Amino acid sequence: MSRAEQPSRRTVLAAAVAAAVAGPSVTQGVADAADTAEEPARTVDYRAWTSYTDWRAGSAQGARAVAGVRPGVVLAHPAGTVDYTDPHTGRTASWEYATWTSPVHRLRVPATEAIASWNAHTPAGTWLQVELHGTYSDGTETPWYVMGRWAAGDEDIRRTSVDGQGDGRSSIWTDTFAVDDATTGLRLVAYRLRLTLYRRPGTDLTPTVWRLGAMGSDVPDRFTVPASTPGPAKELLVPRYSQEIHKGQYPEYDNGGEAWCSPTSSQMIIEYWGGRLTPEQLSWVDPSYADPQVDHAARYTYDYQYEGCGNWPFNAAYAATYKGLQGVVTRLGSLTDLETLIGAGIPAITSQSFLKGELTGAGYGTAGHLMTVIGFTADGDVIANDPFSPDDEAVRRVYARREFENIWLRTKRYNASGKVVSGSGGVCYLYFPARLGIRMRRALAAVGVR
């Protein structure tokens, strides 16, 4: 399970053999259709900049678009130099920088929340910052909000979210932009994203950013959601890792494995797609620890401000440090969306919170927990790799469809004290190959990801 949910944040923060890129599976038949409520209209708008044309469309100061198999944006020449004092180490250093700013994106779904995510390569001596600037529905504008300061490593800077940002109408809660009072009708109707790329002065180093995007959403407040009709049964062969066998390991990363649901889930899907770490990369981990790659994932997703491994875009960015992988953070609308992805060979990581007893067979309750959805049974129930399990063998679980769908998609719930608190509203991490076949491309497009 993840660490405790931050009380001022609306959304919930969480926290085998290599699979072929086509996604190996075990097909089990087709589930019977059931009478269900009509699926609601989409409440999510995900937009990303990924192509050479996209990067050329932005405005740059010192940054340059690069073509190739995986187009991106790089630091071509410095626009200036700035001193940065790392709040987590106290060290001050000078950095050359360049910026790239996206065109304005007008949201098809005026949003109460927005979450940015990115995929990048940051060699030693480089890092990046992502910011969001929005327009409200009354025509006024937000400040430039920092959505994350990030590096793949942790030697140059400590990757961090930035607390204390707000203008009295919206705020940043770790990795999420949120309208402070959605009942007023105020919405985010448009935004721009700005990348700042940093490097050590006097070098030719550069970050390379391949994907930059944001998900805006306006999910209605609800304690229950309509039931979806079960679709085809299928199970993907995803490696199984338990966070629980890492209890007490490296407590400097959110008190050890007890809170590592997010990086443990990320590592399962990374390895499903064939991602592997070298012995050299794992050499810092105590050799007596099983599954050292999970310890590695915890270290390199850790947010030093949040003091946890459950920062959503940091997990997606970590996944994309593996060759040939992409990662995004979005919201989905139903289990039908997940079935579409599973059918194309794409597993997903979902964020949910529930009382003990609300998810039959789980045996625990949680204020926020990530698990990996790997398939559906012939009855339409959810097959999940749940990292909150005593060992790797016990990770595979089958959860009742109706229960799982509700605890994942609702935005309101009662906690153990009877207080109304938040749910994730369908938050999902999706990791998939940089080079997509037609079937995967269509499945992602069907759930709003391009």
SULCORQUI-V805958 format. One record per residue. PHI is phi in radians with two decimals (NA if undefined). Layout:
PHI  PHI
//
This chain:
NA  -1.48  -1.20  -1.03  -1.18  -1.23  -1.15  -1.59  -1.77  -1.24  -1.53  -1.46  -1.74  -1.66  -2.45  NA  -1.67  -1.05  -1.65  -1.25  -1.05  -1.20  1.42  -1.07  -2.66  -2.08  -1.48  -2.13  1.99  -2.16  -1.33  -1.25  -1.29  -2.22  -1.26  -2.40  -1.26  -1.12  -1.15  -1.24  -1.13  -1.12  -2.16  -2.33  -2.29  -1.83  -2.27  -2.35  -1.85  -2.43  -1.66  -1.03  -1.09  -1.03  -1.14  -1.20  -1.34  -1.41  -1.76  -2.23  -2.20  1.52  -1.66  -2.51  -1.31  -2.16  -1.56  2.24  -1.04  -2.23  -1.08  -2.82  -2.29  -2.32  -1.49  -1.55  -2.68  -1.21  -1.47  3.02  -2.27  -2.43  -1.60  -2.21  -1.71  -1.24  -1.17  -1.76  -2.11  1.38  -1.40  -1.92  -2.48  -1.61  -2.41  -1.35  -2.53  -2.48  -2.25  -2.35  -2.12  -1.24  -1.08  -1.19  -1.87  -1.57  -1.23  -1.25  -2.11  -0.88  -1.95  -1.66  -2.44  -2.61  -2.29  -1.53  -2.61  -2.65  -2.23  -2.73  -1.94  -2.18  -1.09  -0.89  1.61  -2.44  -2.84  -2.55  -2.26  -2.03  -2.23  -2.24  -2.23  -2.13  -2.04  -1.44  -1.16  -1.65  1.59  -1.43  -2.16  -1.44  -1.22  -1.34  -1.68  -1.39  -1.70  2.88  -2.02  -2.42  -2.50  -1.13  -1.66  -2.37  -1.63  -1.40  -2.36  -1.72  -1.04  -2.74  -1.46  -2.24  -1.42  1.36  -1.71  -3.13  -2.23  1.51  -2.20  -2.54  -2.53  -1.85  -1.89  1.06  -2.06  -2.18  -1.36  -2.47  -1.11  -1.13  -2.38  -1.18  -1.20  -1.31  1.57  -1.15  -2.43  -1.52  -1.90  -2.78  -2.71  -2.15  -1.98  -2.17  -1.74  -2.05  -1.81  -2.08  -2.63  -1.08  -1.04  1.41  -1.90  -1.88  -1.15  -2.76  -1.20  -2.20  -1.91  -1.77  -2.49  -2.44  -2.73  -2.62  -1.89  -1.79  -2.59  -2.39  -1.45  -1.13  -1.13  -2.83  -1.59  -2.35  -2.21  -1.09  -1.39  -1.68  -1.46  -1.02  -1.97  -1.08  -1.49  -2.87  -2.33  -1.59  -1.56  -1.84  -0.96  -1.97  -2.31  -1.70  -1.32  -1.20  -1.29  -1.81  -0.91  1.44  -1.44  0.81  -1.09  -1.14  -1.82  1.04  1.17  1.45  -1.06  -0.94  -1.94  -1.72  -1.10  -1.22  -1.13  -1.15  -1.10  -1.03  -1.16  -1.02  -1.30  -0.96  -1.32  -1.00  -1.49  1.69  -1.20  -2.41  -1.74  -1.46  -0.96  -1.12  -1.12  -1.69  -1.16  -1.36  -1.43  -0.91  -1.14  -1.41  -1.47  -1.29  0.84  -1.09  -1.12  -1.23  -1.04  -1.08  -1.08  -1.10  -1.05  -1.65  -1.94  -1.12  -1.77  -1.25  -1.47  -1.17  1.06  -2.79  -1.77  -1.74  -1.15  -1.06  -1.15  -1.17  -1.20  -1.11  -1.16  -1.07  -1.01  -1.33  -1.32  -1.45  -0.99  1.42  -1.96  -2.10  -2.54  -2.36  -2.00  -2.56  -2.14  -1.99  -1.76  -2.96  -1.17  -1.04  -1.06  -1.12  -1.12  -1.06  -1.20  -1.03  -1.05  -1.66  1.55  -1.94  -1.31  -2.50  -1.90  -1.97  -1.99  -2.59  -2.46  -2.90  -1.41  -1.06  1.83  -1.42  -2.22  -0.99  1.65  -1.26  1.42  -2.69  -2.13  -2.72  -1.46  3.03  -2.63  -1.87  -2.52  -1.83  -1.49  -2.04  2.97  -2.45  -1.41  -1.11  -1.56  1.56  -1.27  -1.56  -1.72  -2.23  -1.54  -1.71  -1.19  -1.45  -2.42  -1.17  -2.75  -1.07  -1.10  -1.49  -1.14  -1.21  -2.28  -2.08  -2.02  -1.03  -0.95  -1.11  -1.17  -1.10  -1.03  -1.24  -1.23  -1.46  -1.64  -1.21  -1.91  -2.29  -2.73  -1.77  -1.51  -1.13  -1.61  1.49  -1.46  -1.34  -2.29  -1.65  -2.17  -1.37  1.16  1.58  -1.07  -2.63  -1.72  -2.16  -2.03  -2.76  -1.15  -1.17  -1.84  -1.83  -1.36  -1.06  -1.12  -1.17  -1.04  -1.16  -1.12  -1.12  -1.06  -1.14  -1.83  1.55  -1.99  -2.32
//
